[in-house]
């Protein structure tokens, strides 16, 4: 019986495998059917289902193109972001270079102003602080020079006092030179970012401004490129909105892919339905088509496997049931035989009891007769 049960399990697995294969073959038959000529499709009972499949294929292709457009747009947007970042970095680098030129421009402009090449009325305010600092430096340096000249003739105490003063003046001069450097830089920056830079009247200043002007032209060109890229970015964002991107491109693509998978599964279901329809109606025009006909033979083969396996399972289950019934009958017979043996034992015991009872009855009768005899004897 155990062997038969194993056989049934094997057959059940065989049926499941055949059913899976049958499902795939129905889809295959539906696919083969959809490839037939239009007149054959129109004449088939499955024509409406085939039209639905055609619509699904168009929708799927459209959604795939939509994904490609979204990914291409996102890729270009990323490229633009990288380009704009590079442009910003270049602009910042040029601006830093210009900052380093401010001191040179300020110094050259002041020298031109001092020599009378630049008009006082336009530049006096810009160079006023520089003039004050230079005057202080000149005064401190003159005092330092005078102390140095007096050192040899001065007394020891005066020399020590002068040296201390001279050291103090040295530190003051150094601090004012640093201040002067910053003032030249600020003056150069003011000139570069005012209308004065457009019409300087000193050739020496123009030479100092050459690098700055070249840098500004470079910045202007880079900013134009950045504006063009920004315009393209805005256009691409509009394209993404038109493609249905709302909460991020990645989430939208995932949503579209889910929709494509749903349509794919729906297409498989419809093809399987067509396959089953054609398989059950061999008079349908599609059933006679060469591609479909070949698949139908495979379907029939799998159906036969299922049918034969089910019949074999029924046979085995019947045999198992008969064996089980026989075992039950055998068990019942054993019980009956046991009961018969007990009955036989009970019969023997009953016979013994009957013998005992009969003997007892005879004894009782004998005992009952004895008193009567003794009474007669007394009468005599």
Buried (B, 14 or more C-beta within 10 A) or exposed (E): EEEBEEBBEEBEEBBEBBEEBBBBBBBBBBBBBBEBEEEBBEEBBBBEBBEBBEEBBEBBEEBEEBBEBBEEBBEBBEEBEEBBEEBEEBBEEBEEBBEEBBBBBBBBBBBBBBEEBBEEEBBEEBBEBBBEBBEBBEEBBEBBEEBEEEEEEBEEEEBEEBBEEBEEBEEBBEEBEEBBEBBBBBBBBBBBEEEBBEEBEBEBBEEBBEBBEEBBEBBEEBEEBBEEBEEBBEEBEEBBEEBEBEEEBEEBBEBBEEBBEEBEEBBBBBBBBBBBBBBEEEEBBBBBBEBBBEBBEBBEEBBEBBEBBEEBBEEBEEEBEEEEEEEEEEEEEEEEEEEEEEEEEEEEEEEEEEEEEEEEEEEEEEEEEEEEEEEEEEEE
